[in-house]
Amino acid sequence: MISEPITVYISKGCPYCEKVIAHLEEHDATFQVKNVSEDDDAFKEWKSINPMGTPLTVKGDRQVLGFSAEKLDALI
């Protein structure tokens, strides 16, 4: 069974974004990072999800806004 990809939308200078990435790396999660501050396509994609901010971690139809180890663990 192939797992759905995890995407982390981040912005420049966001300490919680760094915490999300570190947490996912610690748990050997496979994910891609999209910087909405530096990538116009990533910004448009992020906006289409109707986010409230960054970091926004998405897997399928599930989302985690901000940093929550418990919620991220459930997503992995």
C-alpha positions in Angstrom: 0.0 0.0 0.0 1.4 3.4 -1.0 0.9 6.1 1.6 -0.3 9.5 0.7 2.4 12.1 0.4 3.0 14.6 3.2 3.5 18.3 2.2 4.7 21.0 4.6 4.0 24.5 3.6 6.4 26.9 5.3 7.3 30.6 5.3 10.6 32.4 5.8 11.6 33.0 9.4 9.0 30.8 10.9 10.3 28.9 14.0 7.3 26.6 14.1 8.0 25.6 10.5 11.4 24.5 11.6 10.0 22.5 14.5 7.6 20.7 12.2 10.4 19.7 9.8 12.6 18.6 12.7 9.8 16.5 14.2 9.0 14.8 10.9 12.7 14.1 10.3 13.0 12.6 13.8 10.2 10.2 13.0 11.7 9.3 9.6 8.7 10.6 7.7 8.9 11.1 4.0 7.7 14.6 3.1 8.2 17.5 0.8 8.6 21.1 1.8 7.1 24.0 -0.1 8.1 27.5 0.9 5.2 29.9 0.3 7.5 32.9 0.8 9.8 32.0 -2.1 7.8 29.9 -4.5 4.8 31.5 -6.3 3.4 28.1 -7.3 3.6 26.9 -3.7 1.9 30.1 -2.5 -1.0 29.6 -4.9 -1.4 26.0 -3.9 -1.3 26.9 -0.2 -3.9 29.7 -0.8 -6.2 27.3 -2.5 -6.3 25.2 0.6 -7.6 28.2 2.5 -5.0 28.2 5.2 -4.8 30.3 8.3 -1.0 30.4 8.3 2.2 28.4 8.4 3.3 25.8 9.0 0.6 23.9 7.3 1.1 20.1 7.1 -1.1 18.3 4.6 -1.6 14.6 4.0 -4.6 13.7 1.8 -7.6 15.6 3.2 -6.1 15.9 6.7 -4.3 19.1 7.8 -2.3 20.2 10.8 -1.9 23.9 11.3 1.0 25.0 13.4 3.1 22.6 15.5 1.4 19.9 17.4 3.5 16.7 18.0 0.4 14.7 18.8 -1.4 15.8 15.6 1.7 15.3 13.5 2.2 11.8 14.9 -1.4 10.9 14.0 -0.7 12.2 10.4 2.4 10.1 10.0 
